[in-house]
Amino acid sequence: MEIKHAKITDSLLRVKNLLGEGPVWSSKEHCLYWTDIEEKLIFRLDPQTKHFSSFELPCKVGCIAFREAGGMVLAVEDGFAFWDGQSTNVDSIHKIIPAQSPCMMNDGKVDPFGRFWAGSKGPKGKANLWYLDGSKKVHKVLSGLGIANGLDWEIKSFYFTDSADRCIYRFDYDLESGKIANKSIFFESEIGVPDGLCLDSKGNIWTALWDGWQVLQLSPDGQIMQQVSLPVQRPTSLCLGGEGLKTLFITSASTELTQAELAGQPLAGDLFALEVEIPGRPANYFLG
């Protein structure tokens, strides 16, 4: 397969996040939402009007997703919570990580059945992956992880990243039960560390490579289709949105970079965008 190459040289928005993460596109609002985990912020951007706003919350937010009932469901430091989309408070639903734990909640997404999946990060072997169902019950799906990261679904397959392993895994997935089985390595990176992940409408996989200066588009059989180079070392996550769901939005991080490294990449932590040929899919809504 011939690999396509693209290059992004400037950012869409100079936001300088410490740890920008979890972008999700609202087809209802025609807006992009994402988080800065370290700064306890959620951002909202209308790419057409350039209207930009931020919301400071009382806790770190690993990821966000839309609720059918309105507002958002969040994976916060110690578990799951709801947010109305406007206030500076969250309503805790489940605290599943003890106060003294070295772990905290990280990336997540809503599956096609309306369940909110989110995992934690911490010392290798101590993290887990759970989902919150429509009746607000929590189910543990995987344990013994390192850094639970990007995830998405395609018909009968579940893709899941453990950044501690530098791997994207694929599982068989049952839509109605939410059960997964038959773990296999889908993609193992030698360039950077796979972080956030999303699928397009044809089942191709986009992944951001932390410390890799790029994002990749992978075919359903794990072959590299496209490499997109970035002017920043730490792209973190991505999603497809915008007009016709053909804009790839990419978040990035500036955390833990030295002054010399920051001087060499002044756009670190910014939001980036790339127009692509294959559109994405509308975000799933949590049904609880």
Salt bridges, closest charged atoms under 4 A:
ASP10 OD1 - ARG14 NH2 2.97
GLU29 OE1 - ARG44 NE 2.97
GLU38 OE1 - LYS60 NZ 3.42
ASP111 OD2 - ARG115 NE 2.76
ASP133 OD2 - HIS139 NE2 2.78
ASP152 OD2 - LYS109 NZ 3.64
ASP152 OD1 - ARG281 NH2 3.23
GLU154 OE1 - ARG281 NH1 3.01
ASP165 OD1 - LYS124 NZ 3.15
ASP211 OD1 - ARG234 NE 2.65
ASP270 OD2 - ARG14 NE 3.71
GLU277 OE1 - LYS4 NZ 3.58
